[in-house]
Amino acid sequence: MSALSSNGGETLRIEQIAKSFGGLTVFQDISFEIKPGALLGVIGPNGAGKTTMINTISGRLHLSSGRAMLGNTRVDGQSVFDNAKRGLVRSFQQTANFSGYTVEDNLTSALRFSGQDRSSLSRLTPLLDRFGLIEHWNRNAEILPYGLQKMLGLTMALATKPRMLLLDEPAAGLEKSERTNVDIYVQYARDEIGCGVMLVEHDMDLIKRLCREVIVLDGGRLIAQGEPADVLNRKDVIDAYLGGADDEDEHAQHS
Amino acid sequence: MKELPASERAPFFGTYEKVTLGLLLLAFAVPFLTRNPQILSQSNLILIAATAALGVYIMLRMDLMSFAVPAFMAVGGYTVAMLGIRSGVTDVFALAAAAFLVSALCAVPLGWMILRLKGVYFVLVTFVLTEICQLLLFEAGPLTGGSNGLVGMPSVTVFGYEMYDNSHVLMITAGLAFVGFLIAAVLTRALRYEFAAIEKNDVLAESLGLACWKYKALAFSVAAGVSGLAGFALVNMLLTAHPTSFSPLSSVNYITYAIVGGKGSILGTLIGAAILVSATEFFALRGELSPGLYGLLIIVMTLVAPGGIMGLAENFFRRFGKRDSKALETKVAVQSGSGHS
């Protein structure tokens, strides 16, 4: 890890969190921990509660029970911008940048909002070069190809010098050739910035490549935790993704 | 590995701000060029309308359409009238400071209540706020003079010199308009990144660490203060503070000035007010057809120039300019502190 640019990460501790909307329980009884510089993969079928979990940890939604701690600070229930200032930064599934602004202005905004000056941009130069964003430096971000917009949004999150990154499907919508950029991005965040990463993703190849530990959510419950090679071969995990035997029988009866 | 391109440092004020402030300085020359009361009166009305429309312009920077301008104009106007009539304060600097500060301070608790709203909800609540203000002006007789208003305001003074005739009144209005535009220009330029981020994607802005509510509250308060200056100018012109001068429906006019002029730049507010106030006066000569003609003009302008007059002008120069159109477009957006109008 580069001592010069390291941000001194903090451990994210999630303790028995649950979220309900009225009578609908989105997730419950979920606990895990991410240490500085560590990476935890979070997988699960659509509707498992992954994005809602990011929304609650980052402060966008309130938890129904449990708590989320970044170091010694409780972060759930705090405002999103206060948590971002503490270093708990999230990304979005869709492209996220300020339309009408150039690549440079988007990155400048991210630095400005996190209280840094433009000189901090230099530490991101290798990433910006790798993603091809320097070539489009003075172009309007909204007319860039989807893949570039996506990497711009992710780099903006990294520009804030996070201590803990919550990545919400960073590879979604990217072409196969572009997905290696996510590998590089995550590696850079961990090694050069020194922050922990929670990676919510559907791309199992990416998960297998990057993660040493994953958790699996299904129906709002944590059903498995461990190394990807073990977890992804478990029957309950395969059932969660492909539909269980009971579901198949039921489906056969209906048809 | 490629190096990051060198950053072009944009001047604090862009072209639009410089041109706008320059035009306002020219307004000081009008009383020296003519004694024609109609021109003086017309110039007065344009400057007051433009200053009032600034309250809309500032809030539109964050995609919030405010109908509260007449309410804060009333606060500024009545503050000045009370100080003049009841306390004998006539110094223009003291009165301007009072009009700005009292209006701005009134906006703080109101902003705390309503700035969590967006879109039509914000529009609705600010409109109701103006209705309530109008009601209070009529009902709080001992304080506001009720339906009689506050009459008999003394002429204001500048360094002890009494400003009593038409040309003097225009000088005061031009001064207040200049201060209002200067404050709005400094605010929207200094915080252009923050305002643009809130306008374009406030969820993303917060996730990057921007406390959006602080900037909204500051802008709402400053917009109220600038509206208070417009209220001062109006009361000073009429020498009376009356509830009907601050009718809730007049907020539609101020919004129209900002949008027809082009909400993307401060110059649009001045140009929109100049054209539409002049059009109102011109159409008034056609008697009962006046409102219809005015409405028709707004429909035509909205259809022809959805980005306002300034948007139309920018498109014209872009089409005939030689520079890279897309780069220019984005640079214009950043320099004017706006997105696309």
HADDOCK unambig.tbl for C-alpha pairs under 7 A between the chains (distance, minus, plus):
assign (segid A and resid 80 and name CA) (segid B and resid 206 and name CA) 5.97 0.50 0.50
assign (segid A and resid 80 and name CA) (segid B and resid 207 and name CA) 5.77 0.50 0.50
assign (segid A and resid 81 and name CA) (segid B and resid 206 and name CA) 4.77 0.50 0.50
assign (segid A and resid 81 and name CA) (segid B and resid 207 and name CA) 5.71 0.50 0.50
assign (segid A and resid 81 and name CA) (segid B and resid 208 and name CA) 6.71 0.50 0.50
assign (segid A and resid 81 and name CA) (segid B and resid 209 and name CA) 4.12 0.50 0.50
assign (segid A and resid 81 and name CA) (segid B and resid 210 and name CA) 5.59 0.50 0.50
assign (segid A and resid 81 and name CA) (segid B and resid 211 and name CA) 5.63 0.50 0.50
assign (segid A and resid 82 and name CA) (segid B and resid 209 and name CA) 6.55 0.50 0.50
assign (segid A and resid 84 and name CA) (segid B and resid 207 and name CA) 5.95 0.50 0.50
assign (segid A and resid 84 and name CA) (segid B and resid 208 and name CA) 5.90 0.50 0.50
assign (segid A and resid 84 and name CA) (segid B and resid 209 and name CA) 4.79 0.50 0.50
assign (segid A and resid 85 and name CA) (segid B and resid 209 and name CA) 5.34 0.50 0.50
assign (segid A and resid 89 and name CA) (segid B and resid 207 and name CA) 6.34 0.50 0.50
assign (segid A and resid 89 and name CA) (segid B and resid 208 and name CA) 6.91 0.50 0.50
assign (segid A and resid 90 and name CA) (segid B and resid 207 and name CA) 6.54 0.50 0.50
assign (segid A and resid 96 and name CA) (segid B and resid 204 and name CA) 6.69 0.50 0.50
assign (segid A and resid 98 and name CA) (segid B and resid 197 and name CA) 6.37 0.50 0.50
assign (segid A and resid 98 and name CA) (segid B and resid 200 and name CA) 5.90 0.50 0.50
assign (segid A and resid 98 and name CA) (segid B and resid 201 and name CA) 6.36 0.50 0.50
assign (segid A and resid 99 and name CA) (segid B and resid 200 and name CA) 6.64 0.50 0.50
assign (segid A and resid 100 and name CA) (segid B and resid 330 and name CA) 5.76 0.50 0.50
assign (segid A and resid 100 and name CA) (segid B and resid 333 and name CA) 6.99 0.50 0.50
assign (segid A and resid 100 and name CA) (segid B and resid 339 and name CA) 5.89 0.50 0.50
assign (segid A and resid 101 and name CA) (segid B and resid 330 and name CA) 5.76 0.50 0.50
assign (segid A and resid 101 and name CA) (segid B and resid 334 and name CA) 6.91 0.50 0.50
assign (segid A and resid 102 and name CA) (segid B and resid 330 and name CA) 6.42 0.50 0.50
assign (segid A and resid 109 and name CA) (segid B and resid 193 and name CA) 6.25 0.50 0.50
assign (segid A and resid 110 and name CA) (segid B and resid 208 and name CA) 5.94 0.50 0.50
assign (segid A and resid 113 and name CA) (segid B and resid 208 and name CA) 6.12 0.50 0.50
assign (segid A and resid 113 and name CA) (segid B and resid 209 and name CA) 5.31 0.50 0.50
assign (segid A and resid 113 and name CA) (segid B and resid 210 and name CA) 5.08 0.50 0.50
assign (segid A and resid 114 and name CA) (segid B and resid 208 and name CA) 6.31 0.50 0.50
assign (segid A and resid 114 and name CA) (segid B and resid 209 and name CA) 5.29 0.50 0.50
assign (segid A and resid 125 and name CA) (segid B and resid 4 and name CA) 6.73 0.50 0.50
assign (segid A and resid 126 and name CA) (segid B and resid 1 and name CA) 6.94 0.50 0.50
assign (segid A and resid 129 and name CA) (segid B and resid 1 and name CA) 6.62 0.50 0.50
assign (segid A and resid 129 and name CA) (segid B and resid 2 and name CA) 6.10 0.50 0.50
assign (segid A and resid 134 and name CA) (segid B and resid 4 and name CA) 6.52 0.50 0.50
assign (segid A and resid 138 and name CA) (segid B and resid 327 and name CA) 6.47 0.50 0.50
assign (segid A and resid 139 and name CA) (segid B and resid 327 and name CA) 5.94 0.50 0.50
assign (segid A and resid 140 and name CA) (segid B and resid 326 and name CA) 6.98 0.50 0.50
assign (segid A and resid 140 and name CA) (segid B and resid 327 and name CA) 6.96 0.50 0.50
assign (segid A and resid 140 and name CA) (segid B and resid 330 and name CA) 6.01 0.50 0.50
assign (segid A and resid 157 and name CA) (segid B and resid 208 and name CA) 6.61 0.50 0.50
assign (segid A and resid 160 and name CA) (segid B and resid 208 and name CA) 6.63 0.50 0.50
